[in-house]
Amino acid sequence: MSTHDVLQAAAELVAAFARNDRDAYFGAFTADASFVFYTLPQPLLSRDAYQVLWDSWRRDEGFEVLSCTSSNAFVSLQGDVAIFMHDVATELRMQGEQFFSQERETIVFKRQGSGTQQKQGLWLACHEHLSAMPEGLPPP
């Protein structure tokens, strides 16, 4: 278990999001993952809840990720849990309009145990918290 492994898991999660790869993106989360997005009125308390919302955005709003770039990454290992923090620049399309956002994100990863169904050392995200970048700060 290493910081490198967590950084790799985070990079794969961000890359899947950036290319709109729904299966790979949601596959990077545990089923019981929770999500706190400052743009929503309440937390999403499971991966399924987020997938339903994602699918409705795509169907009803024409949601599409155009790009997503991570910078200023930091990892804190806490046993079988890792806290990953970074700045994220995202470009989206919704209802035919492009939107750009600068945000900070914390993703908590949990190392999956060994066994016949899970590979030892596999890091999956179990919590994501997205915050607006404080005003007045330069882009990353």
C-alpha positions in Angstrom: 0.0 0.0 0.0 1.5 3.3 -1.1 0.7 6.9 -1.9 1.5 6.0 -5.5 -1.3 3.4 -5.6 -3.8 6.0 -4.3 -2.6 8.6 -6.8 -3.1 6.0 -9.5 -6.6 5.2 -8.4 -7.5 8.9 -8.2 -6.0 9.5 -11.7 -8.0 6.6 -13.1 -11.2 8.0 -11.5 -10.6 11.5 -12.9 -9.7 10.2 -16.3 -12.9 8.1 -16.5 -15.0 11.2 -15.5 -13.2 13.3 -18.1 -14.0 10.9 -20.9 -17.6 10.3 -19.8 -16.9 6.6 -19.1 -19.9 5.9 -16.9 -18.9 2.3 -16.1 -15.3 3.0 -15.2 -16.2 6.1 -13.3 -18.8 4.5 -11.1 -16.7 1.3 -10.9 -14.1 3.4 -9.0 -16.6 3.8 -6.1 -17.8 1.4 -3.4 -21.6 0.6 -3.6 -22.1 2.5 -0.2 -20.1 5.5 -1.3 -21.5 8.9 -0.3 -21.2 12.2 -2.2 -21.5 15.8 -1.0 -21.7 18.3 -3.9 -22.1 22.0 -3.1 -24.4 22.3 -6.1 -27.0 19.9 -4.6 -29.3 20.6 -1.7 -28.5 17.2 0.0 -25.9 14.5 0.0 -26.2 11.4 -2.1 -25.9 8.4 0.2 -25.0 5.7 -2.3 -23.3 5.1 -5.6 -26.7 4.1 -7.1 -28.3 7.4 -6.0 -25.5 9.3 -7.9 -25.9 7.0 -10.9 -29.6 7.8 -11.1 -28.8 11.5 -10.9 -26.0 11.2 -13.5 -28.4 9.4 -15.9 -31.1 12.0 -15.5 -28.6 14.8 -16.2 -27.5 13.0 -19.4 -31.1 12.3 -20.5 -32.7 15.6 -19.5 -29.9 18.1 -19.6 -27.6 16.8 -22.2 -24.9 16.5 -19.6 -21.4 15.8 -21.0 -18.0 16.3 -19.5 -15.7 18.0 -22.0 -12.5 18.0 -19.8 -11.4 17.5 -16.2 -7.9 18.3 -15.0 -6.5 17.6 -11.5 -3.7 19.6 -9.9 -2.2 20.1 -6.4 -2.8 16.6 -5.4 -2.1 15.5 -1.8 -2.6 12.1 -0.2 -2.7 11.2 3.5 -2.6 7.5 4.2 -4.5 6.4 7.3 -4.1 2.6 7.4 -6.7 1.1 5.0 -8.1 4.6 4.3 -6.5 7.3 2.2 -7.6 10.9 2.0 -7.0 12.4 -1.5 -7.3 16.2 -2.0 -6.9 18.1 -5.2 -7.9 21.1 -7.2 -10.1 20.3 -10.2 -10.8 22.3 -13.3 -13.9 20.9 -15.2 -15.5 21.9 -18.4 -19.1 20.6 -18.9 -21.9 20.9 -21.5 -25.5 21.1 -20.2 -28.5 22.2 -22.3 -26.1 23.0 -25.1 -24.1 25.5 -23.1 -20.5 25.1 -21.9 -19.7 25.7 -18.2 -16.2 25.9 -16.6 -15.7 25.4 -12.9 -12.7 25.6 -10.5 -13.3 23.4 -7.5 -11.6 21.6 -4.6 -12.3 18.0 -4.0 -11.7 15.5 -1.3 -12.0 11.8 -2.1 -11.7 9.2 0.6 -10.4 5.9 -0.7 -10.6 2.6 1.2 -8.3 -0.3 0.5 -10.2 -3.4 -0.4 -9.2 -6.6 1.4 -7.8 -9.8 -0.1 -10.0 -12.6 -1.2 -11.1 -14.4 -4.3 -13.4 -11.6 -5.4 -11.1 -8.6 -4.6 -7.5 -7.9 -5.4 -5.3 -7.0 -2.4 -4.4 -3.3 -2.5 -7.3 -2.2 -4.7 -8.3 1.3 -3.7 -12.0 2.3 -4.2 -13.5 5.7 -3.4 -16.0 5.6 -0.5 -16.7 9.3 -0.1 -16.4 12.4 -2.4 -16.8 16.0 -1.2 -16.7 18.7 -3.9 -16.4 22.4 -2.8 -16.3 25.7 -4.8 -12.9 27.2 -5.1 -12.7 30.2 -2.7 -13.2 33.4 -4.7 -10.1 35.5 -5.4 -7.7 32.6 -5.8 -6.0 32.2 -9.1 -6.8 29.1 -11.2 -4.5 26.1 -10.5 
